[in-house]
Amino acid sequence: MSVVKFGINIIFLLLACVVGISCNDAERIKEEIKRMQLQETHLHLNVNDL
């Protein structure tokens, strides 16, 4: 029975790690989007192309 509890604990630990890593990536992506929104965008279009 203790082997089963150990296995369940390992599974919960792995899931917690995955959730922690996912949240960290989400914050990094949000910061990158904010940074990109603050940058100017230049479109090099010719009047004839429009």
Distance bins in CASP14 RR format, pairs under 12 A and 6 or more apart:
PFRMAT RR
TARGET T0000
AUTHOR 0000-0000-0000
RMODE 2
METHOD distances of the structure
MODEL  1
1 7 0 0 0 0 0 1 0 0 0 0 0
1 8 0 0 0 0 0 1 0 0 0 0 0
2 8 0 0 0 0 0 1 0 0 0 0 0
2 9 0 0 0 0 0 1 0 0 0 0 0
3 9 0 0 0 0 0 1 0 0 0 0 0
3 10 0 0 0 0 0 1 0 0 0 0 0
4 10 0 0 0 0 0 1 0 0 0 0 0
4 11 0 0 0 0 0 1 0 0 0 0 0
5 11 0 0 0 0 0 1 0 0 0 0 0
5 12 0 0 0 0 0 1 0 0 0 0 0
6 12 0 0 0 0 0 1 0 0 0 0 0
6 13 0 0 0 0 0 1 0 0 0 0 0
7 13 0 0 0 0 1 0 0 0 0 0 0
7 14 0 0 0 0 1 0 0 0 0 0 0
8 14 0 0 0 0 0 1 0 0 0 0 0
8 15 0 0 0 0 0 1 0 0 0 0 0
9 15 0 0 0 0 0 1 0 0 0 0 0
9 16 0 0 0 0 0 1 0 0 0 0 0
10 16 0 0 0 0 0 1 0 0 0 0 0
10 17 0 0 0 0 0 1 0 0 0 0 0
11 17 0 0 0 0 0 1 0 0 0 0 0
11 18 0 0 0 0 0 1 0 0 0 0 0
12 18 0 0 0 0 0 1 0 0 0 0 0
12 19 0 0 0 0 0 1 0 0 0 0 0
13 19 0 0 0 0 0 1 0 0 0 0 0
13 20 0 0 0 0 0 1 0 0 0 0 0
14 20 0 0 0 0 0 1 0 0 0 0 0
14 21 0 0 0 0 0 1 0 0 0 0 0
15 21 0 0 0 0 0 1 0 0 0 0 0
15 22 0 0 0 0 0 1 0 0 0 0 0
16 22 0 0 0 0 0 1 0 0 0 0 0
16 23 0 0 0 0 0 1 0 0 0 0 0
17 23 0 0 0 0 0 1 0 0 0 0 0
17 24 0 0 0 0 0 1 0 0 0 0 0
18 24 0 0 0 0 0 1 0 0 0 0 0
18 25 0 0 0 0 0 1 0 0 0 0 0
19 25 0 0 0 0 0 1 0 0 0 0 0
19 26 0 0 0 0 0 1 0 0 0 0 0
20 26 0 0 0 0 1 0 0 0 0 0 0
20 27 0 0 0 0 0 1 0 0 0 0 0
21 27 0 0 0 0 0 1 0 0 0 0 0
21 28 0 0 0 0 0 1 0 0 0 0 0
22 28 0 0 0 0 0 1 0 0 0 0 0
22 29 0 0 0 0 0 1 0 0 0 0 0
23 29 0 0 0 0 0 1 0 0 0 0 0
23 30 0 0 0 0 0 1 0 0 0 0 0
24 30 0 0 0 0 0 1 0 0 0 0 0
24 31 0 0 0 0 0 1 0 0 0 0 0
25 31 0 0 0 0 0 1 0 0 0 0 0
25 32 0 0 0 0 0 1 0 0 0 0 0
26 32 0 0 0 0 0 1 0 0 0 0 0
26 33 0 0 0 0 0 1 0 0 0 0 0
27 33 0 0 0 0 0 1 0 0 0 0 0
27 34 0 0 0 0 0 1 0 0 0 0 0
28 34 0 0 0 0 0 1 0 0 0 0 0
28 35 0 0 0 0 0 1 0 0 0 0 0
29 35 0 0 0 0 0 1 0 0 0 0 0
29 36 0 0 0 0 0 1 0 0 0 0 0
30 36 0 0 0 0 0 1 0 0 0 0 0
30 37 0 0 0 0 0 1 0 0 0 0 0
31 37 0 0 0 0 0 1 0 0 0 0 0
31 38 0 0 0 0 0 1 0 0 0 0 0
32 38 0 0 0 0 0 1 0 0 0 0 0
32 39 0 0 0 0 0 1 0 0 0 0 0
33 39 0 0 0 0 0 1 0 0 0 0 0
43 49 0 0 0 0 0 1 0 0 0 0 0
43 50 0 0 0 0 0 1 0 0 0 0 0
END
